[in-house]
Amino acid sequence: MQERIRTMLVPDKLSDDLYQEAILAHGPALDRLARAYEANSEDRRDLLQEIHLALWRSFAGFDARCSLRTWVYRVAHNTAASHILRSRRAKSNTLVSLEEIEEQGGIAAKDDANHSVDRSLLLEQLFALIQRLNPLDRQVILLYLEGMDAAFIAEVTGISSGYVATKIHRVKAILAERFRNGGSHGQP
Amino acid sequence: MANHSPHDQLCSLWQCQTVVPFQMSPEELRQKMKQLNRKLLMRDLIVYVICLGETVWFTYCILTLRAPATLKIGFFLVILAMGFVAGQIWLDRNNRKESRTTAAALGKTGSVDFYRVELVRQRNFHRGVWFWSRMIALLPGLLVCGIWGIVRYPTHPIGYVLTAATLIISAWAVWLNWKASLSYQRQIDALDALKQAPE
């Protein structure tokens, strides 16, 4: 019923309303996503604006066949993936897959793993890890960190949920090796 | 927190980052959209102006210069190439307009499919019809002018320099584009393998 009312609204108004609703519910996740793609604060703001603009434009065609959450994450991740492809810096860096990182035995930690790692350093290392990944694996790890389950990640990415589960297993193994001490210190 | 596993704590740490609330008002969004359109228009206009300038210059050369027919054919081929480049920009602009109306595809398409389409687009830019048509459009005019220089002034280096520069730059462009297309193809193959992965 709500959807029917929505489709009867003027498209621009509908986009505005859906945009407000989406940002209210998922705004912080979009901000974290932009941080994971762009370390530089100006580039990050540009990407965030690009995502917001893409989201607002996309709502003109929102048909409620999927949930608002799925729609928001798809638009955000697809926009960010496009951004990566266009980015000169990303073109000059070689992005790797989770499998390649796992084969390399994770990334060497900057400090001794036996020392306690504070939250900001832990986050910094997490960002460094994420920014090395290719767009698709980056999406999987980001959605995992956002607390999404395999079924939802599969819906957003279009990979089979079985394969997503395998990817998540890899993510967990890499994170466990990379942050085995930091995780236990990183109280929210 | 119900679960204190390191993974859950990492997820919590991630989700509890301090974020500065960011939201754009409807007016800001519309303004941003206008700015974006204006920026794209300016970029296209610059290319159109360059193409037009070169066309006017070479037309002037054809009409007023007392040059042999071979050189004039070379100039004419350069004009055709400029027209071709302008045509490509116009087509690209139309495609962009179309994509604006289907912005919803961003939300309807899963990441794998969306990313694959983007990769295929990038790959095709670097190889295939689009790439070779650009080369074929730009090469003949420059080559004809260079070869004319060699035939007309065999002792002067200008013809040799122009021909050699055209060939070297073309070979370099082909190599760079071929390398880039291979890299995109590898990523496309990886995505195809991913889509065929068992449930």
Chai-1 contact restraints between the chains, C-beta under 6 A:
chainA,res_idxA,chainB,res_idxB,connection_type,confidence,min_distance_angstrom,max_distance_angstrom,comment,restraint_id
A,D16,B,P26,contact,1.0,0.0,6.0,A-B,restraint_1
A,I23,B,Q23,contact,1.0,0.0,6.0,A-B,restraint_2
A,P28,B,V19,contact,1.0,0.0,6.0,A-B,restraint_3
A,D31,B,V19,contact,1.0,0.0,6.0,A-B,restraint_4
A,L48,B,F22,contact,1.0,0.0,6.0,A-B,restraint_5
A,H52,B,M24,contact,1.0,0.0,6.0,A-B,restraint_6
A,L53,B,K32,contact,1.0,0.0,6.0,A-B,restraint_7
A,A54,B,L106,contact,1.0,0.0,6.0,A-B,restraint_8
A,W56,B,L29,contact,1.0,0.0,6.0,A-B,restraint_9
A,R57,B,A103,contact,1.0,0.0,6.0,A-B,restraint_10
A,S58,B,A103,contact,1.0,0.0,6.0,A-B,restraint_11
A,S58,B,A104,contact,1.0,0.0,6.0,A-B,restraint_12
A,S58,B,L106,contact,1.0,0.0,6.0,A-B,restraint_13
A,S58,B,G107,contact,1.0,0.0,6.0,A-B,restraint_14
A,G61,B,A104,contact,1.0,0.0,6.0,A-B,restraint_15
A,W71,B,G107,contact,1.0,0.0,6.0,A-B,restraint_16
A,R74,B,G107,contact,1.0,0.0,6.0,A-B,restraint_17
A,V75,B,L106,contact,1.0,0.0,6.0,A-B,restraint_18
A,V75,B,G107,contact,1.0,0.0,6.0,A-B,restraint_19
A,H77,B,S111,contact,1.0,0.0,6.0,A-B,restraint_20
A,N78,B,L106,contact,1.0,0.0,6.0,A-B,restraint_21
A,N78,B,F114,contact,1.0,0.0,6.0,A-B,restraint_22
A,A81,B,Y115,contact,1.0,0.0,6.0,A-B,restraint_23
A,S82,B,E118,contact,1.0,0.0,6.0,A-B,restraint_24
A,L85,B,E118,contact,1.0,0.0,6.0,A-B,restraint_25
A,P135,B,Y115,contact,1.0,0.0,6.0,A-B,restraint_26
A,Q139,B,S111,contact,1.0,0.0,6.0,A-B,restraint_27
A,L145,B,C11,contact,1.0,0.0,6.0,A-B,restraint_28
A,L145,B,W14,contact,1.0,0.0,6.0,A-B,restraint_29
A,G147,B,C11,contact,1.0,0.0,6.0,A-B,restraint_30
A,T157,B,G110,contact,1.0,0.0,6.0,A-B,restraint_31
A,T157,B,S111,contact,1.0,0.0,6.0,A-B,restraint_32
A,T157,B,V112,contact,1.0,0.0,6.0,A-B,restraint_33
A,G158,B,G110,contact,1.0,0.0,6.0,A-B,restraint_34
A,G158,B,S111,contact,1.0,0.0,6.0,A-B,restraint_35
A,G158,B,V112,contact,1.0,0.0,6.0,A-B,restraint_36
A,G158,B,D113,contact,1.0,0.0,6.0,A-B,restraint_37
A,I159,B,V112,contact,1.0,0.0,6.0,A-B,restraint_38
A,S160,B,E199,contact,1.0,0.0,6.0,A-B,restraint_39
A,G162,B,E199,contact,1.0,0.0,6.0,A-B,restraint_40
A,Y163,B,A197,contact,1.0,0.0,6.0,A-B,restraint_41
A,K172,B,H7,contact,1.0,0.0,6.0,A-B,restraint_42
A,L175,B,L10,contact,1.0,0.0,6.0,A-B,restraint_43
A,G183,B,P6,contact,1.0,0.0,6.0,A-B,restraint_44
A,G183,B,Q9,contact,1.0,0.0,6.0,A-B,restraint_45
A,G183,B,L10,contact,1.0,0.0,6.0,A-B,restraint_46
A,S184,B,P6,contact,1.0,0.0,6.0,A-B,restraint_47
A,G186,B,Q9,contact,1.0,0.0,6.0,A-B,restraint_48
A,G186,B,L13,contact,1.0,0.0,6.0,A-B,restraint_49
A,P188,B,S12,contact,1.0,0.0,6.0,A-B,restraint_50
A,P188,B,L13,contact,1.0,0.0,6.0,A-B,restraint_51
A,P188,B,C16,contact,1.0,0.0,6.0,A-B,restraint_52
